[in-house]
Amino acid sequence: MSTVAEPAPTAGSAAVSSPGERDPSPRERFQSCWSCRLLSGGGLIAGGLYVFRAAKSVMRTGAPPTIGLAMQLTFAASLGAWGIVVIADPVGKAQKSSTDE
């Protein structure tokens, strides 16, 4: 009969949970982390502003609008909207918290 030793937790790992306790999923950790949502949502909004500004600079030169430019503006708007959704988290607020027993 061989015995296998469990690896010791490292300094960066989470504390060992008791057998009855379940670890939160990465999605639950992200939804409860306000700074994570603010950082990633802000990055998406900033990316949308960058793409929008690049499209506007082409329009200022007097070039005729093309389908590519329209798609670039649409992509910029969708990036900004996605950032707002990540920050606002409407799905997480709409769900009632259930207690697992």
Protein Blocks (a to p, Z undefined) as FASTA:
>chain_A
ZZdddddddfkbccdddfklccddfklmmmmmmklmmmmmmmmmmmmmmmmmmmmmmmmn
opacdfklmmmmmmmmmmmmmmmmmmnommlmmpccdddZZ
